[in-house]
């Protein structure tokens, strides 16, 4: 395939696949079938685009083709005795969708939070008939387009486990005949925790990509932010919704400063804070204030947003209130205990009590299976060893971190620090 066609198709598919699956699922009421018709559209593009050229609107071409495949599927179902009336209604709705430009149809859906197909897809995949782990894995696969490998890395679990969760989840939704729709407002709460976790993990994958040649995947960050804003509209009295929105706005505010002119990563302490998006910071702080005003005990997203706010309010890295950050991480460890939270707490402790205190906490995590292949464990250890003047050990720790990461720029950063004995690159 011509490289230009391949690139256009790959880029369009990564950006639009979730919308295509969501639009198809609303018609066929089966996530497995929706994935199949979306894949059929991808195969059709592989056949037609090299011969006919890249369409003027590649996204609309894929959407239209997928909806046509969905229409064919529904026509086949129409021959069955059961459900003929419902199928006919779906056919009528689907045929109506094909009349205007598909891009206009998608844009109209995005403008309406309640009618948003992607949000419907998230809530369907987070139905309580599924286990919490299955809900999140399925939604990351469908909405974020993450591979099973990327999801496994996010969860720190074996890839085979994630693959089984996804297959079983689709089967269970099909057998339970779960409707592809937003739940009634009174039932939002039972699905909200899983939905928030999905949006959070989608953003994290965009903020620091698991693998590939890019440090970030901005489209995923933008999609997570869009969903978080929709959720804040849908559930305005839920403090954790506003906490998550605050966290994502504050994290996203640093995007422009997270890479240098050469495209390589720039860590937080070395970032030019003048390049931070201060409008996003203002939105994040406003969302955090809203979460706090709603009362109740602070949840994990509100606490993480409070940590991000400490960084956002610091004019320079040197004046960051690390003592308060360490205290917030201690609270977070009580509310949502995890090895990664403990690793971040160790960093904060090192900043306020010295590298030896932080290193003791990091070394206590060294034998945890969940962090066995987590590159930031040896990276943090290498940084603390370098600050203690133990440069040979720091070099080995950063070399280990470089071996573990599958992100190209991240690996280059670790290799640079390994060669420098842990010193921060200029």
Secondary structure, DSSP 8 states (H G I E B T S, - for coil): --HHHHHHHHHHHHHHHHHHHHHHHHHHS-HHHHHHHHHHHHHHHHHHHHHH---TTHHHHHHHHHHHHHHHHHHHHTTSSTTHHHHHHHHHHHHHHHHS-HHHHHHHHHT-STT-HHHHHHHHHT-TTS-HHHHHHHHHHHTS---HHHHHHHHTS-HHHHHHHHHHHHHHHHHHT--SS---GGGHHHHHHHHHHHHHHHHHHHHS-SEES-S--HHHHHHHHHHHHHHHHHTTT-HHHHHHHHHHHHHHTTGGGSB-TTS-B--GGG--GGGS-HHHHHHHHHHHHHHHHT-SS--HHHHHHHHHHHHHH-SSGGG--HHHHHHHHHHHHHHS--HHHHHHHHHHHHHHH-HHHHHHHHHTTTT-GGGTT-HHHHHHHHHHHHHTT-HHHHHHHHHHHHHH-EEHHHHHHHHHHHHTTT----
